[in-house]
Amino acid sequence: MALFDSFTLPCGVVLGNRIVKSAMSDSLGDGCGNPTEAQIRLYETWFEGGVGVSIIGEVQGNPDFAEKPGNLVLDPGSSQQSVRSLAETGTRAGAQLWLQLGHAGAMAHPPISTPKGPSAIDIPGLRCAAFSAEEIADLPRQFAETARRAQTLGFGGVQIHAAHGFLLSQFLSPLFNKRTDGYGGSTTARMRLLIEVASEVRDAVDSQFVVGVKLNATDQLQGGFEEVAALEVISSLDQLGIDFIDISGGTYFPGAKSSSDRVSSGPYFVDFASYARKKTDKPIMVTGGFKTKRQATDAILTGNVDLIGMARALALDPALVVSWRKPQSGNPVFPKFKSNPEGGVTAWYTMRLAELSGAESMSDERELERVLKRYNDRDDARVEKWIAHFSSCRSS
């Protein structure tokens, strides 16, 4: 029953159990950065299924660097009524709903963005300009304002996204970051922006508002961010007033395979958590590869892992936590696909979330080429709406 013990975060917030619906880009926004009724239904489904916390992935503070046109945007032009309705979903039965503070940087969706990263890059599959020193200096303020707005609108916490090849991960990774100023070179310099962001976010919100960081253990790509550097970053994060560190891995740098698509017999980063535990007293969450109740329980029992981050398993069975509370309980059955086009599995799970919300019907679709086309067509249909909406916001 270790999975179902309560857990108290450093800020004093008590979680009802150890299972977190980790951040996924559900892509259920309305194309103008606002929540939809379908998105609200999705998070209601997970809370009814028993999770202690759900994290909404890729919530942007700046529409100029969004990951997809289905992202939420939390800025002065947001629909406060719909955002508050979504936030209220997270207050039921003592559960928590947090936002992942996103910024795609170099990986921003080109049809709605002009991608920028730590350094200019022009290679097949990735082209971006470099942020100026002045633009970098303003980023901590932007993240802090988004966190403050999240608290005002009723959310219980935020997770700063520094993993998977998005902006703060880009600064950490030598693959993206070739800067020669104070934000590039050594690990200390490459982590500088993350430390500044985390510090400013913590100062911007109340002491009982949850602030966490999602960090790669490794980019899983030669020349990228590696475990030795990750442990150095964790040591520095330990000095800040954050409430947890979520360990994941992988990057969307061209040529890299998604961590969540790899074949593995067990969780991906539990072993790394044993090294991280020696560097920090902060609660450690591990996300990636949990498929069975035994795997999740064993990770907690090591003493190195405090929270279990699950995404795809909860997309397959949103009532999994309720089920696992029973002595004789099963595990989700993961689908097998005949082919695996690039981005196909991610598209399948994203469309599965739309099905859970009632917005789409998958009809047990297993042909990833068809799913990928539906996924891309849906994004394409929202691009024009996104551009028109945010162009109007800028002009006004």
For each residue, the residues with C-beta under 8 A, 3 or more apart:
1: 4 5
2: 5 18 297 300 301
3: 17 18 19 293 296 297 300 308 324
4: 1 17 18 325
5: 1 2 17 18
6: 14 15 16 17
7: 14 15 17 18 52 283 306 307
8: 12 13 14 15
9: 12 13 14 15 210 243 244 283
10: 241 242 243 282 283
11: 207 208 209 210 211 243
12: 8 9 207 208
13: 8 9 96 156 157 208 210 243
14: 6 7 8 9 94
15: 6 7 8 9 18 52 53 96 307
16: 6 52 93 94 95
17: 3 4 5 6 7 50 51 52 321
18: 2 3 4 5 7 15 52 296 300 306 307 308
19: 3 50 51 52 296 307 308 310 321
20: 51 52 53 54 55 285 287 307 308 309 310
21: 46 51 53 54 55 310 311 314
22: 55 246 248 285 287 309 310 311
23: 55 56 57 58 100 159 161 214 311
24: 57 311 315 349 350 353
25: 57 58 67 68 70 71 350
26: 39 42 56 57 70 350 353 354 357
27: 68 70 71 350 353 354 378 379
28: 35 36 38 39 42 70 353 354 357 359
29: 32 33 34 35 36 39 69 70 71 72 73
30: 33 34 35 36
31: 69 70 381 382 385 386 389
32: 29 73 385 386 389 390
33: 29 30 60 63 71 72 73 74 75 77 78 386 389 390
34: 29 30 72 73 78 79 82 83
35: 28 29 30 39 40 72 79 82 83 85 86
36: 28 29 30 39 40 82 359
37: 40 41
38: 28 41 42 354 357 358 359
39: 26 28 29 35 36 42 43 86 357
40: 35 36 37 43 44 85 86 89
41: 37 38 44 45 357 358
42: 26 28 38 39 45 46 353 356 357
43: 39 40 46 47 54 56 86 89 90 97
44: 40 41 47 48 89 92
45: 41 42 48 49 318 356 357
46: 21 42 43 49 51 54 314 318
47: 43 44 50 51 54 89 90 92 93 95
48: 44 45 318 319
49: 45 46 314 317 318 319 320 321 322
50: 17 19 47 319 320 321 322 325
51: 17 19 20 21 46 47 54 95 314 321
52: 7 15 16 17 18 19 20 95 96
53: 15 20 21 95 96 97 98 307
54: 20 21 43 46 47 51 90 95 96 97 98
55: 20 21 22 23 97 98 99 100 159
56: 23 26 43 59 72 86 97 98 99 100
57: 23 24 25 26 100 102 161
58: 23 25 66 67 68 71 72 100 102 104 161 166
59: 56 71 72 73 74 99 100 101 102 146 150
60: 33 63 65 66 67 71 72 73 74 75 102 103 104 146
61: 73 74 75 101 103 142 143 145 146 149
62: 65 73 75 103 142
63: 33 60 66 73 75 112 386 390 393
64: 108 113 114 390
65: 60 62 103 104 105 108 113 115 116 167
66: 58 60 63 69 71 73 102 104 108 109 112 113 386
67: 25 58 60 71 102 104 107 108 109 166
68: 25 27 58 71 109 379
69: 29 31 66 109 111 112 379 382 383 385 386
70: 25 26 27 28 29 31 378 379 382
71: 25 27 29 33 58 59 60 66 67 68 102
72: 29 33 34 35 56 58 59 60 78 83 99
73: 29 32 33 34 59 60 61 62 63 66 77 78
74: 33 59 60 61 78 83 99 146 149 150 153
75: 33 60 61 62 63 78 146 149
76:
77: 33 73 393
78: 33 34 72 73 74 75 83 149
79: 34 35 82 83
80: 83 84 153
81: 84 85
82: 34 35 36 79 85 86
83: 34 35 72 74 78 79 80 86 87 153
84: 80 81 87 88 153 154
85: 35 40 81 82 88 89
86: 35 39 40 43 56 82 83 89 90 97
87: 83 84 90 91 97 153 154 155
88: 84 85 91 92 154
89: 40 43 44 47 85 86 92 97
90: 43 47 54 86 87 95 96 97 98 154 155 156
91: 87 88 95 97 154 156
92: 44 47 88 89 95
93: 16 47
94: 14 16
95: 16 47 51 52 53 54 90 91 92
96: 13 15 52 53 54 90 156 157 210
97: 43 53 54 55 56 86 87 89 90 91 155 156
98: 53 54 55 56 90 155 156 157 158 159 210 212
99: 55 56 59 72 74 146 150 155 157 158 159
100: 23 55 56 57 58 59 158 159 160 161 214
101: 59 61 143 146 147 158 159 160 161 201
102: 57 58 59 60 66 67 71 161 166
103: 60 61 62 65 139 142 143 161 166 167 168
104: 58 60 65 66 67 107 108 109 113 115 166 167
105: 65 108 115 116 117 118 128 131 166 167 170
106: 115 116 117 118 121 126 128 167 170 176
107: 67 104 115 117 126 165 166 167 170 252
108: 64 65 66 67 104 105 112 113 114 115 116 128
109: 66 67 68 69 104 112 113 379
110: 113 114 115
111: 69 380 383 387
112: 63 66 69 108 109 383 386 387 390
113: 64 65 66 104 108 109 110
114: 64 108 110 129
115: 65 104 105 106 107 108 110 127 128 129
116: 65 105 106 108 128 129 130 131 135
117: 105 106 107 120 121 128 129 130 131 167 170 176 177
118: 105 106 130 131 170 171 176 177 178 179 183 184
119: 130 176 177 178 179 184
120: 117 128 129 130
121: 106 117 126 127 128 176
122: 126 127
123: 126 127 254
124: 254
125: 254 255
126: 106 107 121 122 123 253 254
127: 115 121 122 123
128: 105 106 108 115 116 117 120 121
129: 114 115 116 117 120
130: 116 117 118 119 120 179
131: 105 116 117 118 135 136 139
132: 135 136
133: 136 137 181
134: 137 138
135: 116 131 132 138 139
136: 131 132 133 139 183 193
137: 133 134 140
138: 134 135 141 142
139: 103 131 135 136 142 143 167 193 196 197
140: 137 143 144 193 196 197 199 200 201
141: 138 144 145 200
142: 61 62 103 138 139 145 146
143: 61 101 103 139 140 146 147 160 197 200 201
144: 140 141 147 148 197 200 201 203 204
145: 61 141 142 148 149 204
146: 59 60 61 74 75 99 101 142 143 149 150 158
147: 101 143 144 150 151 158 201 204 205 209 211
148: 144 145 151 152 204 205
149: 61 74 75 78 145 146 152 153
150: 59 74 99 146 147 153 155 157 158
151: 147 148 154 155 205 206 209
152: 148 149
153: 74 80 83 84 87 149 150
154: 84 87 88 90 91 151
155: 87 90 97 98 99 150 151 158
156: 13 90 91 96 97 98 209 210
157: 13 96 98 99 150 209 210 211 212 243
158: 98 99 100 101 146 147 150 155 201 205 209 210 211 212
159: 23 55 98 99 100 101 212 213 214 246
160: 100 101 143 168 194 197 198 201 211 212 213 214
161: 23 57 58 100 101 102 103 164 166 167 168 169 214
162: 166 168 169 172 194 213 214 215 216
163: 166 169 214 215 216 246 248 249 250
164: 161 169 214 216 248 250 251 252 259
165: 107 169 170 173 176 219 250 251 252 253 256
166: 58 67 102 103 104 105 107 161 162 163 169 170 252
167: 65 103 104 105 106 107 117 139 161 170 171
168: 103 160 161 162 171 172 193 194 197
169: 161 162 163 164 165 166 172 173 176 216 219 225 251
170: 105 106 107 117 118 165 166 167 173 176 177
171: 118 167 168 176 177 183 184 190 191 192 193 194
172: 162 168 169 177 190 191 194 216 225 229 233
173: 165 169 170 176 177 190 219 224 225 251 253
174: 177 178 190 223 224 225
175: 219 221 223 224 225 251 253
176: 106 117 118 119 121 165 169 170 171 173 253
177: 117 118 119 170 171 172 173 174 183 184 190
178: 118 119 174 184
179: 118 119 130 183 184 185 189
180: 184 185
181: 133 184
182: 189 192
183: 118 136 171 177 179 189 190 192 193
184: 118 119 171 177 178 179 180 181 189 190
185: 179 180 189 190
186: 189 190
187: 190 191 229 232 233
188: 191 192 232 236
189: 179 182 183 184 185 186 192
190: 171 172 173 174 177 183 184 185 186 187 229
191: 171 172 187 188 194 195 232 233 236
192: 171 182 183 188 189 195 196
193: 136 139 140 168 171 183 196 197
194: 160 162 168 171 172 191 197 198 213 233 237
195: 191 192 198 199 236 237 240
196: 139 140 192 193 199 200
197: 139 140 143 144 160 168 193 194 200 201
198: 160 194 195 201 202 211 213 237 240 242
199: 140 195 196 202 203 240
200: 140 141 143 144 196 197 203 204
201: 101 140 143 144 147 158 160 197 198 204 205 211
202: 198 199 205 211 240 241 242
203: 144 199 200
204: 144 145 147 148 200 201
205: 147 148 151 158 201 202 209 211
206: 151 209
207: 11 12
208: 11 12 13
209: 11 147 151 156 157 158 205 206
210: 9 11 13 96 98 156 157 158 243 244
211: 11 147 157 158 160 198 201 202 205 241 242 243
212: 98 157 158 159 160 242 243 244 245 246 285
213: 159 160 162 194 198 237 242 244 245 246
214: 23 100 159 160 161 162 163 164 246 248 287
215: 162 163 230 233 234 237 245 246 247 248
216: 162 163 164 169 172 219 225 230 247 248 249 250 251
217: 227 230 247 248 249 269 272 276
218: 224 225 226 227 230 249 272
219: 165 169 173 175 216 224 225 226 249 250 251 253 256
220: 224 249 250 251 256 257 259
221: 175 224 251 253 255 256
222:
223: 174 175
224: 173 174 175 218 219 220 221 251 253 256
225: 169 172 173 174 175 216 218 219 229 230 251
226: 218 219 229 230
227: 217 218 230 231 272 275
228: 231 232
229: 172 187 190 225 226 232 233
230: 215 216 217 218 225 226 227 233 234 272 276
231: 227 228 234 235 275 276 279
232: 187 188 191 228 229 235 236
233: 172 187 191 194 215 229 230 236 237
234: 215 230 231 237 238 245 276 279 280
235: 231 232 238 239 279 280
236: 188 191 195 232 233 239 240
237: 194 195 198 213 215 233 234 240 242 245 280 282
238: 234 235 279 280 281 282
239: 235 236
240: 195 198 199 202 236 237
241: 10 202 211
242: 10 198 202 211 212 213 237 245 282
243: 9 10 11 13 157 210 211 212 282 283
244: 9 210 212 213 282 283 284 285 306 307
245: 212 213 215 234 237 242 276 280 282 283 284 285
246: 22 159 163 212 213 214 215 285 286 287 307 309
247: 215 216 217 269 272 273 276 284 285 286 287
248: 22 163 164 214 215 216 217 259 268 269 286 287 288 309
249: 163 216 217 218 219 220 259 268 269 288
250: 163 164 165 216 219 220 256 257 258 259 260
251: 164 165 169 173 175 216 219 220 221 224 225 256
252: 107 164 165 166 256 258
253: 126 165 173 175 176 219 221 224 256
254: 123 124 125 126
255: 125 221
256: 165 219 220 221 224 250 251 252 253
257: 220 250 261 262
258: 250 252 261 262 345 346
259: 164 220 248 249 250 262 268 288
260: 250 288 289 311 312 345 346
261: 257 258 340 345 346
262: 257 258 259 268
263:
264: 267 268 289
265:
266: 270 289 291 295
267: 264 270 286 288 289 290 295 299
268: 248 249 259 262 264 286 288 289
269: 217 247 248 249 272 273 286 287 288 289
270: 266 267 273 274 286 299 302 304 305
271: 274 275
272: 217 218 227 230 247 269 275 276
273: 247 269 270 276 277 284 286 299 302 304 305
274: 270 271 277 278 302 304
275: 227 231 271 272 278 279
276: 217 230 231 234 245 247 272 273 279 280 284 304
277: 273 274 280 284 303 304
278: 274 275
279: 231 234 235 238 275 276
280: 234 235 237 238 245 276 277 284
281: 238
282: 10 237 238 242 243 244 245
283: 7 9 10 243 244 245 306 307
284: 244 245 247 273 276 277 280 304 305 306 307
285: 20 22 212 244 245 246 247 305 306 307 308 309
286: 246 247 248 267 268 269 270 273 299 305 307 308 309
287: 20 22 214 246 247 248 269 309 310 311
288: 248 249 259 260 267 268 269 309
289: 260 264 266 267 268 269 295
290: 267 295 296 299 308 309 310 313
291: 266 295 313 331 332 334
292: 295 296 331
293: 3 296 297 324 329 331
294: 297 298
295: 266 267 289 290 291 292 298 299
296: 3 18 19 290 292 293 299 300 308 310 324
297: 2 3 293 294 300 301
298: 294 295 301 302
299: 267 270 273 286 290 295 296 302 304 305 308
300: 2 3 18 296 297 305 306 308
301: 2 297 298
302: 270 273 274 298 299 305
303: 277
304: 270 273 274 276 277 284 299
305: 270 273 284 285 286 299 300 302 308
306: 7 18 244 283 284 285 300
307: 7 15 18 19 20 53 244 246 283 284 285 286
308: 3 18 19 20 285 286 290 296 299 300 305
309: 20 22 246 248 285 286 287 288 290
310: 19 20 21 22 287 290 296 313 314 320
311: 21 22 23 24 260 287 314 315 349
312: 260 315 316 334 349
313: 290 291 310 316 317 320 331 332 334
314: 21 46 49 51 310 311 317 318 320
315: 24 311 312 318 349 352 353 356
316: 312 313 320 332 333 334 335 352
317: 49 313 314 320 323 332
318: 45 46 48 49 314 315 356
319: 48 49 50 322 323
320: 49 50 310 313 314 316 317 323 324 332
321: 17 19 49 50 51 324 325
322: 49 50 319 325
323: 317 319 320 326 329 330
324: 3 293 296 320 321 329
325: 4 50 321 322 329
326: 323 329
327:
328:
329: 293 323 324 325 326
330: 323
331: 291 292 293 313
332: 291 313 316 317 320
333: 316
334: 291 312 313 316
335: 316 348 366
336: 366
337: 340 344 345 348 366 368
338: 366 367 368
339: 344 367 368 369
340: 261 337 344 345 368
341: 344 368 369 372
342:
343: 346 347 372 375
344: 337 339 340 341 347 348 368 369 371 372
345: 258 260 261 337 340 348 349 368
346: 258 260 261 343 349 350
347: 343 344 350 351 368 371 372 374 375 376
348: 335 337 344 345 351 352 365 368 371
349: 24 311 312 315 345 346 352 353
350: 24 25 26 27 346 347 353 354 375
351: 347 348 354 355 360 362 365 371 374 375
352: 315 316 348 349 355 356 362
353: 24 26 27 28 42 315 349 350 356 357
354: 26 27 28 38 350 351 357 359 360
355: 351 352 358 359 360 361 362
356: 42 45 315 318 352 353
357: 26 28 38 39 41 42 45 353 354 360
358: 38 41 355
359: 28 36 38 354 355
360: 351 354 355 357 374
361: 355
362: 351 352 355 365 371
363:
364:
365: 348 351 362 370 371
366: 335 336 337 338
367: 338 339 370 371
368: 337 338 339 340 341 344 345 347 348 371 372
369: 339 341 344 372 373
370: 365 367 373 374
371: 344 347 348 351 362 365 367 368 374 375
372: 341 343 344 347 368 369 375 376
373: 369 370 376 377
374: 347 351 360 370 371 377 378
375: 343 347 350 351 371 372 378 379
376: 347 372 373 379 380
377: 373 374 380 381
378: 27 70 374 375 381 382
379: 27 68 69 70 109 375 376 382 383
380: 111 376 377 383
381: 31 377 378 384 385
382: 31 69 70 378 379 385 386
383: 69 111 112 379 380 386 387
384: 381 387 388
385: 31 32 69 381 382 388 389
386: 31 32 33 63 66 69 112 382 383 389 390
387: 111 112 383 384 390 391
388: 384 385 391 392
389: 31 32 33 385 386 392 393
390: 32 33 63 64 112 386 387 393 394
391: 387 388 394 395
392: 388 389 395 396
393: 63 77 389 390 396
394: 390 391
395: 391 392
396: 392 393
